[in-house]
Amino acid sequence: MMRRSVSKAVLTVGLAFGIGALGARQDYFAANAQQKPEITEIKIDNFSFGPAMLTVSVGTTVTWTNRDDIPHTVVSTDGVFKSKVLDTDEKFSFTFSKAGTYPYFCSIHPKMTAKVIVQ
């Protein structure tokens, strides 16, 4: 009878430490995941940016991909970023290092507008 009680106690303590170690690992990985820069894609298609409004964290890299059959650009209204003319399947990326609202448009088709909100 004594052996069973000791075995249960050892098993219980072992599980408690194992779960604690697992929790510590999860915290470690969660902290590292938060430090990893986020990458987000905006598609240019059918004369529009999708999504038209995107909210991201400071440090996020946003990549625009032209999925349209005609050229487009990505130009910040405040002059913060400006792509070259993007042909079909070409990409432009920008990393947002400061919080704020960044409206942008296509300089070839000025009615194409959207914005990135950085928090």
N, C-alpha and C positions, 0 to 999 in steps of 0.2 A: 504494500500500500504506500509506503514511504517513497519508493522509486517513482511511482506514477505522479505523485504530487510534485516531486522535484523536477521531473521531466516536463510537466505542465508549466511550472514556474519558469524553467529555462526557455521553453518554447514561447511563452508569453513575453518574457523580457527580450528574447531575440526578435520577435515580431515587432515589438515596440521600437527597438533600435533600427530595425530594417525599414519600417515605415517612416521614422524620423529621417533616416539617411535619404530615402526616396524623396521626401518632401524637400530636403535641402537641395537635392539635385534639381528638382523642378524649379525651385527658386533661382538657382544658378543659371539654368537654361532660360528662364523667363527674363532674367536681368540681361543676359547676352542678346536675346532676341530683341529687346527694347533698344539696345545700342546699335543694332544692325540697321543701316539706312533702308528705308522703304522705297520700293520702286513701283510706280504706277503708270499705266498706259492710258492715253487718250487717243481714240481713233478719229481720223478725219475721213468722213465718208458722206456722199450725197450732199455736198456743200454745207456740212455742219461738223462741229466738234462734239464728240461724245465720250463722256458726259459733258454737258454745257457748263456745269458747275461742279467742281471737285474740291473737297476739303481734305487736306493732308497735314501731317506733322512737319515741324521744322526739320530740315535735313533730308527730306524726301526728294528723290529724283523722279521727275515726271518725264515720260517719253511719249511724244506724239508720233503716230505712224499714219502716213497718207495711204488710205485704202481706196481713194477715189481714182478715177481714170484721168484726171487732169491735175496740174500742179497747184500747190497751195503753199502758204507760208504760215508761220506762227510768230506773231510780233506783239510784244507787250506794249500796251498803250502808254506806259511810263518809261519805256526805253530800257527796261531791266534785262530783257532777252529778245533775241531776234534770230530766226532760223534763215537758212538759205532757202531758195525755192526747192520744195520737196516734190519730186516726181513720185509716181506710184510705188508704194512699198518702201520709200525712203523714210528715215526717222530723224527726229531731233530731240535731244534730251537737255533738261535743265534741272539743277539741284537748287531747291529753295532753302536758303540759309537763314532767312529772317521771316518772322511772322508778318502777316498782312494780307491784303486782297490784291490779286494780280489779274486785272482784266487784260484780255488779249484778243487779237483778230487776225484775219488773213489779209495781207496787204494787197493781194490780187483781187479778192472778193470781200470788200470791207463790211458787207452785211453779215459775214460769218463772224460771230463774236462768242466769247465764253469767258470764264474766269476760274482761277485757282485761288482758294482760300487756304492760307497757311496759319496753323495755330501752334 
